[in-house]
Amino acid sequence: MDPLRTSSKGARGAEPDKEFVEFVRDERDYDREAFNRIAYARELLRMLKVRRRVALCVGAEKLRVEEGGIPGVGGKLPWAILQIPPDASRAHIALTIAQLARRERDPFLLDLMLRVRPA
């Protein structure tokens, strides 16, 4: 499905000869590219120096993050579980890890993360 598609059918009351753009977003961003998604996520976590324990596992249906904290010495020890489906895209993984690191608004960071190739 094309995420940006034009249509000559206008909204109710609109002129039929006008065009509009409809944005269609699939919550599940997937890709058929063959690469080790767990190794890619591990490399991004290392690169961003995420300050929490993160468990990586293969998820069944969609990319999912659970976060929490464990009461420990001097406060709570933060943790996260990142479930990555076998067809998740690099962009979706990278954006999720940037959000875990609280750096999703850093300029050009996502571009840099998409260029990472795990060893």
N, C-alpha and C positions, 0 to 999 in steps of 0.2 A: 504494500500500500504506500502510495506516495504521500509523505508527510505534508507537503505543500501542494495542494491541488486547486486549480481554479475551477470555478463553476459559473455557468451563465444563469443558473437558477438563483435568484436573489431572495432575500428574506421577505417576509410578508409585507406587502406595501411597497417594496422596492421596484425600481424599473427593470423590466426583463432584459434590456440590452446592456445593463451594467454588469461588470464582473466583480467577484469578491474572492478572497483567499480564505480557505478553510484550513485550520490547523488541526491535524489529527495526531495525537500523541499516544503511543503504545507504552503502557507502564513497564512492559517487559522488553528491555533493550537486548537483543540477541544478535549473535554473529556465528557464522559457520566456520570461521577461521580456526585452524587447528593449532593450538598452542597450550602450554601448561598454565592454566589459569591460577592455580594455587601458587606456583613458583612466581608468576607475575605479581600477584597480590603480595607475596612475601617480600619481593624486591622493592615494591612501592612502599610498604610499611617500613622497611629498613631505610630507604632513601629519605622519607619524611620524618624519621625518628619519632614515630607515634609513641606517646608516653602512656601506654596502657598495655595490658596483656591482651593479645588478640588471638583467638582460636580460629583457624581457617578450616573449613570443611566443604565438601561438595554438597550443594543443595539440590533439591529435586526440581523445583518449579521456577522460582524467581530469586533474584539476589536479595538477601535479607540480612539485616544487622540487628543484633540485640546488644544493648549496653547496660552496664550496671556498676555497682561498687561493692566491695567486700570490706566490712569493718576491719581495720588493721591498726598497726601501731602508727600513731600520728594521723589518723584520718582513714578515709576509705581508699582502698586499692582499686582503681578503675579497671574494668575488663570489658571485652566485647567479643561477640561470636559473629563471624562473617561467613554466611552460607553462600557459596558461589555455584550457580548451575553450570552444567557442562557446555552450555552454549552462550554464556554471558559475553558481552562485548568488552573490549579493552576500555572503551570510553566509560561504560557503566561501572566497571570495577574501579577505574582511576577516580572517577567522581565520588564514589562511595568512600574510598580510602581518604581522599582529600577532606571529605566531610567528617570522617572519624578523627582526623588530625586537626580539625577546626581551621582548615586552610583553603576552603573551597572558593574564597574570594581573592586569593592571590593571583595577580595577573600572570598569564602565560604558564602557570604551574601545570594546568591540565595538558597543555601542548607538550611540555617537557615529559610528563608522566606517560603520555601516549607513545613516546619514542623509546621508552625503556624496553630492553630485550633481556630477560633473565639469562644468566650464564648457564 
